[in-house]
């Protein structure tokens, strides 16, 4: 069973990743609108969406969301280490 420190870290990391993803989605959508002049596709799987647009959106969104998750989790780990004096158990090398 997970100890309280591990559970606390999981909650903190999950919240950070969720918040980072929320902000990233808003930022990516805004950047898409500014760069293409159009709304991003709401359903890239639809045959009515051009394949190049669907692939472009999938790549931009995938990379952007993963980058946001990575940065948010790293920032949370840094704060965790400040508070506890050590990195979370799952991040120890």
C-alpha positions in Angstrom: 0.0 0.0 0.0 1.2 3.5 -0.8 2.4 5.6 2.1 1.1 9.1 2.9 4.0 10.8 1.2 3.5 8.8 -2.0 -0.2 9.5 -2.0 0.4 13.2 -1.4 2.8 13.3 -4.2 0.4 11.5 -6.6 -2.3 14.0 -5.7 0.0 17.0 -6.2 1.5 15.7 -9.4 -2.0 14.9 -10.8 -3.3 18.4 -9.9 -0.3 20.0 -11.5 -0.6 17.9 -14.7 -4.3 18.7 -14.9 -3.7 22.5 -14.5 -0.9 22.4 -16.9 -3.0 20.6 -19.5 -5.9 23.0 -19.1 -3.6 26.0 -19.6 -1.8 24.3 -22.5 -5.0 23.5 -24.3 -6.1 27.2 -24.1 -2.7 28.4 -25.3 -2.5 25.9 -28.1 -6.0 26.8 -29.3 -5.2 30.5 -29.3 -1.9 29.9 -31.1 -3.7 27.8 -33.7 -6.2 30.5 -34.3 -3.5 33.2 -34.6 -1.3 31.2 -37.0 -4.0 29.6 -39.2 -6.8 32.2 -38.9 -9.3 29.4 -38.2 -10.7 27.5 -35.3 -9.0 24.2 -34.6 -10.8 21.1 -35.8 -13.3 20.0 -33.2 -13.3 16.4 -34.6 -10.1 15.7 -36.4 -11.2 12.1 -37.1 -14.0 13.4 -39.4 -13.5 12.9 -43.1 -14.8 16.5 -43.6 -11.6 17.8 -42.0 -8.6 18.0 -44.3 -6.1 15.3 -43.6 -3.2 17.8 -43.3 -5.2 20.0 -40.9 -6.1 16.9 -38.8 -2.5 15.7 -38.6 -1.2 19.2 -37.9 -3.7 19.6 -35.0 -2.9 16.2 -33.6 0.9 16.8 -33.7 0.7 20.3 -32.2 -1.8 19.2 -29.5 0.0 16.0 -28.6 3.4 17.6 -28.3 2.0 20.7 -26.5 0.0 18.7 -24.0 2.9 16.4 -23.2 5.3 19.3 -22.8 2.9 21.0 -20.5 2.5 17.8 -18.4 6.3 17.4 -18.2 6.9 21.0 -17.1 4.1 21.0 -14.6 5.2 17.7 -13.0 8.8 18.9 -12.8 7.7 22.2 -11.2 5.6 20.2 -8.7 8.5 17.9 -7.9 10.7 21.0 -7.2 8.1 22.4 -4.8 7.7 18.9 -3.2 11.5 18.8 -2.7 11.5 22.3 -1.1 8.8 21.2 1.3 10.0 17.8 2.2 13.7 18.0 1.6 13.8 15.3 -1.0 12.4 14.4 -4.4 9.3 12.1 -4.5 10.2 8.4 -4.4 9.2 7.9 -8.0 11.7 10.5 -9.2 14.7 9.4 -7.3 17.3 8.1 -9.7 
